Amino acid sequence: MLLELFWAFFQIGAMSIGGGYAALPLIRSQVVDIHGWLTMTEFTDLITIAEMTPGPIAINGATFVGTQISGLAGAVVATAGCVLPSSLIVLTLAWLYNRFRNLTVIQGILSGLRPAVVALIASAGLSILMTALWGSSSPADWLGDFQIIPCLLFAAALAALRKFKLSPIAVMLGCGALGVGLHLCGLM
């Protein structure tokens, strides 16, 4: 059983290119369809628990499934299986980078990738911002759904971070407390 757990999550770790949510269909396939370790209801619970706990969803999911199947040993084996492929890839890439970093072609590749990575991060951030302020990231929904209170919270958080140099953790906790208070008052 432990070997099956390791191999299932090794495959998930090796093939879940794109991060957390990209891994969900792979996890479902392995734990619900192929091995039958969880029912679809239990898989939904897995997603909920994995989202509530800190860390990547695939690793949290591996730990949860491993615990359900074989206790602590299962959790360790499934988590190790999930982490091992990316660890090996990163170690290999780090070795290759250290060995060949001075080559002109490598510098060119990295120079080209930097703006692309910034654009990907900015795109994700913009989608989150649009969803927070308009309730949707689709421009078609922006006209009637502008939300003033989230916009004010965003502006206050931005000012606290940039002008007053407050800790991001303090700003997040403050905004969370304000959000709960405003929700309880019926303003959000």
C-alpha positions as CSV (number, residue, x, y, z in Angstrom):
1,M,0.0,0.0,0.0
2,L,2.8,2.5,0.8
3,L,4.5,1.8,-2.5
4,E,1.2,2.5,-4.3
5,L,0.8,5.7,-2.4
6,F,4.3,6.8,-3.2
7,W,3.9,6.0,-6.9
8,A,0.5,7.6,-7.2
9,F,1.7,10.9,-5.7
10,F,5.1,10.7,-7.5
11,Q,3.1,10.7,-10.8
12,I,1.0,13.7,-9.5
13,G,4.1,15.6,-8.5
14,A,5.8,14.9,-11.8
15,M,2.8,15.8,-14.0
16,S,1.1,18.7,-12.2
17,I,2.7,21.4,-14.2
18,G,1.0,24.7,-13.5
19,G,0.7,24.4,-9.8
20,G,-2.0,23.7,-7.3
21,Y,-5.3,23.8,-9.2
22,A,-3.7,22.1,-12.2
23,A,-3.0,19.1,-9.9
24,L,-6.6,18.6,-8.8
25,P,-7.7,16.6,-11.8
26,L,-4.6,14.4,-11.4
27,I,-5.2,13.9,-7.7
28,R,-8.9,13.1,-8.3
29,S,-8.0,10.6,-11.0
30,Q,-5.5,8.8,-8.8
31,V,-7.3,8.8,-5.5
32,V,-11.0,8.5,-6.6
33,D,-11.0,6.8,-10.1
34,I,-7.9,4.6,-10.2
35,H,-7.3,3.5,-6.6
36,G,-10.7,4.2,-5.1
37,W,-9.0,5.5,-1.9
38,L,-11.6,8.3,-1.5
39,T,-15.2,8.8,-2.6
40,M,-16.0,12.0,-4.5
41,T,-17.5,13.5,-1.3
42,E,-14.3,12.7,0.6
43,F,-12.3,14.3,-2.3
44,T,-14.4,17.4,-1.9
45,D,-13.5,17.4,1.8
46,L,-9.8,17.0,0.8
47,I,-10.0,20.1,-1.3
48,T,-11.6,22.1,1.5
49,I,-9.0,20.9,4.0
50,A,-6.1,21.4,1.6
51,E,-7.3,25.0,0.9
52,M,-7.7,25.8,4.6
53,T,-4.2,24.8,5.6
54,P,-1.0,26.6,4.6
55,G,1.0,25.2,1.8
56,P,0.5,23.9,-1.7
57,I,-2.7,22.1,-2.4
58,A,-1.0,19.0,-3.9
59,I,1.2,18.5,-0.9
60,N,-1.6,19.1,1.6
61,G,-3.7,16.7,-0.4
62,A,-1.0,14.1,-0.4
63,T,-0.6,14.4,3.3
64,F,-4.4,14.1,3.8
65,V,-4.8,11.1,1.6
66,G,-1.7,9.3,3.0
67,T,-3.1,9.8,6.5
68,Q,-6.5,8.5,5.5
69,I,-5.0,5.4,3.9
70,S,-2.0,4.4,6.1
71,G,-1.8,6.9,9.0
72,L,1.5,8.8,9.6
73,A,3.6,6.5,7.5
74,G,1.2,7.0,4.6
75,A,1.3,10.8,5.1
76,V,5.1,10.8,4.9
77,V,5.3,8.5,1.9
78,A,2.6,10.3,-0.1
79,T,4.1,13.7,0.7
80,A,7.6,12.5,-0.2
81,G,6.3,11.1,-3.5
82,C,4.6,14.4,-4.3
83,V,7.7,16.5,-3.5
84,L,10.4,14.3,-5.0
85,P,9.9,15.0,-8.7
86,S,10.0,18.8,-8.4
87,S,12.9,18.5,-6.0
88,L,14.9,16.5,-8.5
89,I,14.0,18.9,-11.3
90,V,15.0,22.0,-9.3
91,L,18.2,20.4,-8.2
92,T,19.0,19.4,-11.8
93,L,18.2,22.9,-13.1
94,A,20.3,24.5,-10.3
95,W,23.2,22.4,-11.2
96,L,22.8,23.2,-14.9
97,Y,22.5,26.9,-14.2
98,N,25.6,27.0,-12.0
99,R,27.6,25.1,-14.6
100,F,26.4,27.1,-17.7
101,R,25.3,30.5,-16.3
102,N,28.0,32.4,-18.0
103,L,27.0,31.3,-21.5
104,T,25.6,34.0,-23.7
105,V,22.6,31.9,-24.8
106,I,21.6,31.2,-21.1
107,Q,21.8,34.9,-20.3
108,G,19.6,35.6,-23.3
109,I,17.0,33.0,-22.3
110,L,16.9,34.4,-18.7
111,S,16.6,38.0,-20.0
112,G,13.7,36.9,-22.2
113,L,12.0,35.0,-19.4
114,R,12.1,37.8,-16.7
115,P,9.5,40.0,-18.4
116,A,7.3,37.0,-19.1
117,V,7.3,36.0,-15.5
118,V,6.5,39.5,-14.4
119,A,3.7,39.6,-16.9
120,L,2.3,36.3,-15.6
121,I,2.4,37.5,-12.0
122,A,0.8,40.9,-13.0
123,S,-1.9,39.1,-15.0
124,A,-2.8,37.0,-12.0
125,G,-2.8,40.0,-9.7
126,L,-4.9,42.0,-12.1
127,S,-7.5,39.2,-12.3
128,I,-7.7,39.0,-8.5
129,L,-8.0,42.8,-8.3
130,M,-10.8,42.9,-10.8
131,T,-12.6,40.1,-9.0
132,A,-12.2,41.9,-5.7
133,L,-13.4,45.3,-7.0
134,W,-16.0,44.3,-9.5
135,G,-17.0,40.8,-8.4
136,S,-15.8,39.4,-11.7
137,S,-12.6,39.4,-13.8
138,S,-14.7,39.7,-17.0
139,P,-14.8,43.2,-18.4
140,A,-18.4,42.6,-19.5
141,D,-19.5,42.5,-15.9
142,W,-17.7,45.6,-14.7
143,L,-20.3,48.3,-15.5
144,G,-22.9,47.5,-12.9
145,D,-21.0,45.6,-10.3
146,F,-18.4,48.1,-8.9
147,Q,-18.0,47.6,-5.2
148,I,-16.8,50.7,-3.3
149,I,-15.9,49.2,0.1
150,P,-13.4,46.6,-1.4
151,C,-12.0,49.5,-3.4
152,L,-11.5,51.6,-0.3
153,L,-9.9,48.6,1.5
154,F,-7.6,48.1,-1.4
155,A,-6.5,51.8,-1.4
156,A,-6.0,51.7,2.4
157,A,-4.0,48.5,2.2
158,L,-1.9,49.9,-0.7
159,A,-1.2,53.1,1.3
160,A,-0.3,51.2,4.4
161,L,2.2,49.0,2.5
162,R,3.8,51.7,0.3
163,K,3.6,54.9,2.2
164,F,3.7,53.7,5.8
165,K,5.8,50.6,5.2
166,L,3.6,48.4,7.4
167,S,4.1,44.7,7.6
168,P,2.2,42.8,4.9
169,I,1.0,40.4,7.7
170,A,-0.4,43.3,9.8
171,V,-2.1,44.7,6.7
172,M,-3.7,41.3,5.8
173,L,-4.9,40.8,9.4
174,G,-6.3,44.4,9.6
175,C,-8.1,44.0,6.3
176,G,-9.4,40.6,7.3
177,A,-10.7,42.0,10.6
178,L,-12.3,45.0,8.8
179,G,-13.9,42.6,6.3
180,V,-15.4,40.5,9.0
181,G,-16.7,43.6,10.8
182,L,-18.1,45.1,7.6
183,H,-19.7,41.8,6.7
184,L,-21.3,41.5,10.2
185,C,-22.7,45.0,9.8
186,G,-24.1,44.1,6.4
187,L,-21.9,46.4,4.4
188,M,-20.1,43.7,2.5
